[in-house]
Amino acid sequence: MNKLRLASFGLRGFAGESLPPLLIIDFASAFATYVEGGRVLIGRDTRTSSPMLHAAAVSGLLSAGCDVVDLGVCPTPLVQFAVPRLGAAGALSVSGGHNSMGWNAMTLIGADGAVLEPWGGEAVLDSYHGRNFLKQDWQRMGTIAPMHDVGTAYFDALVKHVNAEAIREAGFTVLIDPVGGAGCAYLAPFAQQFNLRLIPINAQPSGYLAREPEPRPRSALQMASIISHVRGDAGFVLSSDMGRMSIVTEAGEPTSEEYTLALIANHMLARRSGTVVTNGCTTRTVDDLAARHQAPVVKTRVGQAYVMSAVRDHQATLGGEGSGSVADPAFSPAFDGFLMMARALEAMAESEQPLSALVNALPRYHIVKRSVPCGSREGYRALDILKERPAFVGDGKVDVTDGFRVDWADSWIHVRASQTQQLIRVIAEAREASLAEQRADEAMRLLLEGL
């Protein structure tokens, strides 16, 4: 199976197999050509392969005449935050994010700090495939300079953006698990800014991932087993790039990553109503909460680039995905774990309610997430088979904006080819767990028949 994915947001692959240094040099050269040799920031995570990929990317940038600001080991949302503030033309983030060990990725970031819009990413891909790169001679090659203190400006801005005083007065005990990734060094400053008693878990920077890096209930079992014993008020489980988060309540419930956006949306929309942007496979809980606050919802294709592009177009209050990702565009156009933690703590402090009460107040659905290993060509053919099954659709409403989605009054299902892995993803949701399972089982059966 092909372990390389090229897309408008960047590239993702298996280090040492599908991500050799020469490929990274060429892709970084294509990005440097897109930004016309402008100033570029670069950050990376702690994975074993990241220093190699980082060095290759820097080589490509320098060869095109880009002056490079090296942020070193730095969470992707902090890289994104820094881009407009330093007046850079863009940035690269080398991080495997939510993918398992062995995988790594390079994300393209535009001058506004957001993941590069799809049309910009397509221009980078055209340059990469055509090997049409900007090259400079030895006198015009770029320079590289380190920058080690991006966190100070970031946390100063975050404290001003949220109700820091309420959080400080609450004196919360918080458990945070950054899975040994890029966020490790930033946990203590975050806790200090908000007067938190910090209990770090898996917080030593490491190329070894002590758990599955995708935040979801099964990744949070370690934290859930101890949070009540240490009298924790909240637990946060993050991806290695600090872009995704799931929540563990003080009662020890490891909540679905789907409720991260829902909880924060419920809190923020009560303060200021406005458009919410999310993708087509996020829980209906978000739709219900938006309706409660009389806020419109815009649905996009899956991916941070698509969500943030729509956030800009609709001047939205909030953007995010059911993968545990939230962006507050008034702060930064990034899926940002530190911002998510601050907003969740703010909701607790201002409401004077425990995290479990805030979670229990959300409309609850049963969601089933499955996947089928499959190459892209076979995957799209299998999706066509679903569209040709009227008995499967029944009286449902079909949407083909991103793959294949069917909405019924009591449930929905979304099936699409993954942009980041060689998979077909199947997500079904319903009020009753048995119905969600039934919808997912039927879709899986039809897909497997078509492969």
N, C-alpha and C positions, 0 to 999 in steps of 0.2 A: 504494500500500500504506500502511495506517495505521502511522504511526511513533510511536504513543503506547501505552504499556502501563501500566495501572493495576492494582495488585495489593496484597495485604495487607502486603507488605514495604515498599511505597512506590510510586514511579512512575518511569518511564524513557521517554525520548523523544528526539526530534531537536531540539536547541536552535535557536530561531528559526523553527521550523515547528510542531512539536507541543508544544513547551514554552514558551508565552508567559508573561510575568510574572504575568498575572492568574490563570492556572491554578495557578501555584506559590503565590500568595497564598492562594487558596482551599484548596489541599491542606494548607498549613501551618496555616491557620485551623482546619481539621478536626482536625488533630493536636493543636493547642492546646486545642480543645474536649475532646478525649479525655483530655488530662492535666489538665483543669479549671483551666487558666490557671496551672499550676505552673511551676517553674523549668526551663528547657530549655537544653541546650548545642547549639551548632551549629559544624560544621567544614566545610571545603570542600577540593577539590583545585585543581590549577593550570590546568584547562581554560579556554579563552577565555570560555566562557559561564558559568563558575561564579560569578564575582562578581555577575553579574546575577541568577542564580537564588538566590544567597545573600541578596542584598538584598531580593528579593521574599519569601523565606521569613521573614526577620526581620520584615518589615512585617506579615505575617499573624500571627506570634507575638505581637508587641507589641500589636496591636489587640485580642487576646483577654486581655490583661493578664499575659502571661508575662514574667517577668524572664529575659533572654537572656544567657548567657555565651558570648561569641564566641571560639572557639579559633583562628580564622583558617584558614590553610592547614594542615591537620592530617589525617594518615592516619585512615581510618575505625576501625581497631582501637584507636587511641589515644583517639578520641572515645568509643568504647564503654567502654574502661577507666576513663575519667574520670567517667562518669555516676554509678555508685553511690558513688564516693569523694567526689564533691562533693554528694551528696544530691539530685541533680536528679530531676525527674519523668520525664525522657526526653531524647532528643536527635534532631537531624536531621543527616545527613551528605550533603552535596552533592558527588557524585563519579560520574563515568562508569565507574569501575572497570575492568573488562576490555573494555568496549565501545570501538569505534573512534571516531576523531575525528568531531565533529559530535554524537554522542550524549552525553547526560548523564542523571543520575538523582538522586533524593532518597530516601534510606533512612530508615525510621522505627525508632527505637531506644527500648526500654522502660526502666523505672526500674532494672532489674537489669543494664543494659548490653548485653543481647542484642537482636538484631533482633526487633522487635515480634512476639509470637506471632500466629498466623493469626487467632484470634478477636478480638484487639485491632485488628489491621489491618482486619478486616471492619467493626468499629465505626467506624474512621476513614473507610473508604469510604462507609458509610451516611451519615455526617455530611456528607461531601463531596458526594455525589450529591443529598442533600436540602437542601444549602446551609443546614444548621442549625448555625450557628456561634456560639460564645460571643463577644460583643462588649462592650467596655467604653467608658465615656465618657472624656473627656480627663483626668479626675482619676485614673482607675484603670488607664490604659494601662501596659504593662510598661516596664522600663528595659533598657538594653543595656550590658554592660561587657566589655572585652577580657580575655583570659587567654592569655599567651604562653608559659608555662613548664610545660605539661602533660608534656613529655618527661622532665623531671627525676624526677618521682614515678614515671612509668612505668618508666624504665630502672632506678631503684633497686629497684623491685619485681621486675623481670625478673631482675636479677642474683641476688637472693635465692632466686628460684624454680628456677633451673637451677644446674648445677655450673660456676659461673663460673670458679673457680680452675683446674679442669682445662683449660678452653678457653684461659684466659690463658697457662698454662704451655706449651700447644702452639704458641703464636705463629703461628697460621695466616695465610696470605695469601688474602684473599677478594675475589672480584669480585662486585659488586652492581649490578644494573640496575633502577632504579625507574621507567624510561620517562618521566623528566621530571615525575613526579607528586608527590603530597603527601608521599612519603617522603624526598625529596631532602635536606631540611635535617636529617633525623634519622639519616642514615647515619654521619656523623662521630662523633656521641655514642655510637652503637651500637658502632662499631669501637673507640672509646676505652675503653668499659666492658669489652670482652672482649680487649683487647690484640691487635687484628687489624691486619695490614697491609692497608689498604683500597685497592682499585683500583675506583673508581666508573666506571660506564658509563652514558651518557644520564642523568646526575645533575644537570643544570641545570634548575631549575623552568621549565616551558614549557607553553604551550597547544598547542604542536605536538608530536605524538607521533612519535618517531623510528623506531618499529617498531610492529608489531601489539601492542596492550596486553595481549592474552590470553597468559599464559605457557604456552608449549608448545614443542616442539622447533624448529619453524621460527622462532619468535621469539628463540631462543637461539643461532642460528647465528653471529651476530657475536661473542658471548662465547666460544662453542666454538672459534672459529678462533684465538683469541689466548691462551686460558687456560694452555696448556702453555708458551708462549713467555715468559710473565711469571711462570712457576713458581707458579701459583695452586693452592691446595689445594681450593678449592670455588668454585662460581659459582652465584649465585642471581638468577633472572629473575622480576620481580614485576609485578603489575598496578598501575595508577596510584593505587589506593586502598590498596595494601599488604595486600590480602585474599587474593590468590592467588599461588602461587609454583611455578616449576619449577626443576630442579636441573641444573647442568652439572658433570660430574666433572673431576678434575684431568687425566684422560686425554683430555678434549675431547669426551666423549659428552654430547649434549643429551638428557637423559632425558625420557620422557613425564611430563606433569603428574600422571598417575595414580600415579606412584611417590612423590610427595611424602608423601601420607598413609601409604602403605605403609612407607616407610623410617622415618618417625617412630613409627608404630604398633609396628613391630618393636622399636625401641629402648625405647619407653616400657612396652610390655607385658612386656618382660624385667625391668623394674624393679618393676612393680606390675600384676598382671593385673586386668582389669575389663572391663566392657562397652564395645564400640566401636559407635558409631552412624555410619552412612553412608547414602547414598541408593541407590536401586535400579539405578543405572547406573555404579557404581564398580567398578573391576577386581576380579576374583576373587582377585588377589594378597592383598588385605586379608583376605578370608575364610580363605585358606590360612594366613596368618600368625596370625590370631586362633585358628584351630584348633591351631596349633603351640603357642601359649601358653595353650590351654584357656580362651579368652576368648569369651563370647557376642557375636554381632553382631546389631544391630537395624537393619533397613532402613526408610527413610522415603521420602517424596516428595522430589523435587529442590528444594533451596533451603535457605539458611542457617537461616531461621526454623523449618522443619520439623525439620531436624537438631538444632538446639539445644533445641527443645521436647522432643524425645525424649531428649536428653542429660539434661535436668532430670528427666524422668519416670523414667528408668532409673538415675539417679545414675551416669552413665557416666564412664569414665576418659578417653575421647577421643571427639571428633566430627570429622567432615570429609567432604569430597567428592572425587571423582576429578578435579575441575577444578583441583586444586592447592591445596586449602583444608584447614586443620587448626585445630581449637580445643582448647585444654587448659583444661577448665572449672575446674580448681583454681586457675588463674591469672586467666582472663577468659573470658566467654562469647562470644568473638569469633573469627572466622577471621582469624588474625593472622600476617602475614609476618615480623615481628621475632621472635616466639615460634618460628615454624617454623625460621628460620635458626639461632636459639640451640639448639634441640633437635637439629638436624642436626649442628652443630659439636660439641655435647656428645657425640653418638653417636660421632663420629670421635675425640674426645679420650679418652673413657673406654675405647673398644675398641682404641685405638692402631692403627687401620686407616685406609687412605685411603678417600675417598668412593667411589671406583670399586669397592672390595671390598665395601662395605656395599650398594651398589646391585646388584652381581652376586650377592649372597647372597639376593636376593629371588626368589621364584617368578616366572617371566616368562611373560606371555601376549602375544598379538598383538591389538591393539585397533584398530578402525576407527571413525572418527567422521565422519559426513556430515550434511548438512542439506538440506531442501527448502523454498524460500521459499513461504509459504502463510499465508493469513489464518486466524484461529482457527476460524471456522465450517467452512471447507473442511477444515481440519486434523483436526478431530474426526470428520468424516464419513469421511475417508481412513483414520483409525485403525480405525473400525468395519469397513472392508473387510478389513483384516488379520485381525481377529478371526473373520471369516466364511470364512477360507481354511484348512480343516482340513489340506490338503496342506502348507501352509506350517508349521503347528504340528507336525505329525507326532506323535512320541511325547514332545514337550516339555511342560513344566509351565508353564501360563499364570498370570501375575500381573497384575492390572489396578489395583493400588494407585496407580500413577502412569503413565498412558498404557497401554502394552501391552508386557509383557515375556514372553519365552519362554526357559526354561532347558532345555538338553539336557545330557547327560552330558559332552560334549566342548566345549560352547560355550553362549553366550547372546546374546540380542539385546534391545534396549530401544528402543522408539519412543514419542515423546511430543511434544506441542505445547509449545514453549518458553513460559515465563512472561515472559521478558524481551525476546524478539524475535519477529517474524512468521515463524516457522520451525517445521518439524517436524524434530526431531533424531533421528537414527538412530545407535545405537552397537551394535557387534557385537564380541564377543571370543571367541577360541579359542586353543588351543595352537598350531595351525597357521595361518599367515598366510592361506593360500589358503582355508581354511574360513571365517575371519572375513570375508574379502572376499566370498565366495559368499553368506553370510548377509545381509550388507549390500546386495549387489547385488539379491538377490531381494526384500528389503523395499522398496528404492527403486523397483524396477519396479512392484510392486503399488501403492505409494503414488501414483506418477505416473499409473498407469492410473485411480486413483480420483479424481484432482483434475480 
